[in-house]
């Protein structure tokens, strides 16, 4: 089953994204804080991570850095209400595989998650075929 770790500080958005991703066939692990996200990432190794920048306990860019240190092959999509130009001074942003602005139209987010999950599946298949 395709898996995604959804890290979102706003409960309403978490519910919306979870419902939509599950409707697309994903198993969704959810975290509202950075600490919880890191634990879930370690225990489940999702195919894709969707990461909100503004978290209560640990900043999103620090979470991004920690996740990539654990496993840099898992794609992380930053999802924020803030324009990414604002974050350009933080080099951790460059670790993200993609960046999206939060929008009432979630089709862009769903499309990106599907794209990275498919890429992850193809890489896994290639690895299995070479072993």
N, C-alpha and C positions, 0 to 999 in steps of 0.2 A: 504494500500500500504506500502511496505517496504521502510524505509527511512534511509538515511545516511547523516551525516554532514561531508563534506570533507573540511579540513583545509589545504591549500597548498599554499606556498609562490611563487611557480613558475607557471606562467600563462599557459605555454604550458602543463605542467603535469596536472594542474587543468582541462584543456580542455580534455586531453586524458582520465584521470580517470573518469570524469563526463560522457563522451560519453560511455565508457565501462560499467559503473555502470548502467546508464540509459538503455543500451542495455540488461542488466540482469534483468530489471524490477524494479529498485530502483528509488525512488524520491530522488534527490540529492540536498541538500542545500550546498552552497559553501561559503567559507570565505577565504580571503587572509591575514587577520590579526587576532591576538588573540582577540582583543576587539570585532570585528565583530563576531567572532566565539562564544564568550560567549553570546552575544545577541541572535544569532540564536539558540543556545542550549537552552536558557531559553524559547524562544518563540515556539520552535518546538519539543523539546524532541525526537530526532531521536532514532532509534533502535541501531545504531552503529555510532561511530565517528572514522574517519581516520585523524590523526594529524601529521603534519610535525613539526619537532623539531625546525627548524630555521625560526622564524617569525620576521618581522620587528619591531613591536611595543612591544609585550610581548613575552618572551621566551616560547617555546613549553612546557617545564616542568612546568612553572607557569600556563599556560593555562590548562594543564592536572590536576594540583592540584585544580584549581578553578572549573573545570567541575565535578570532582569527589566529591567536597564539595557540589555542587548543587544536584547531583544525582549519587551516586556511583554505581547504578545498570546498568547504560548504559555503555556498553563496549567501551573502547578506544584502538585503534590500533595505535601505534607509527610507523611512516613511515619516514625513514631518510636515507640520503646518508652516514651518519656517523655510524661507528661501535658502538654498544651499550656498549662495554667494556669501551669506552671513557666516557660514562655517569654514570658508576657504582658508582661514588662518589656522585651522586645526588640521595638521597633517594626517590624523587618524581617519578623516573622511575619505582619504584616498584608498583606504583598505576596503571600503564598501564596493560591492559588485555593481550596484545600481542605486540611484536616489530618485525618490518620487515625492511630489508635494501631495499632501492629503487633499482629497477632493470629494465632493458629493458623488461624483461619478467614479465608482470603484473599478470600472472595467480595466483601467490601466494597471492597477495593482494586481488584479486577477490574471491579466495577460502576462505580466512579468513573473509572477509566481509559477505559472504553468510553464513558461519559457525556461526558467532555471531548473525546475523539477525535471523537465524533459532532458535538458543537457546533463543533469546529474545522473539520470537513468542511463543515458547513452555512454557516459564515461564508465559507469559501473559495469555495463555489459562488455565494453572493450577490455576492461581489466580482467573480467572473468574469462574472456576468450583468449587472453594471452597467458593465462596461468596453466 
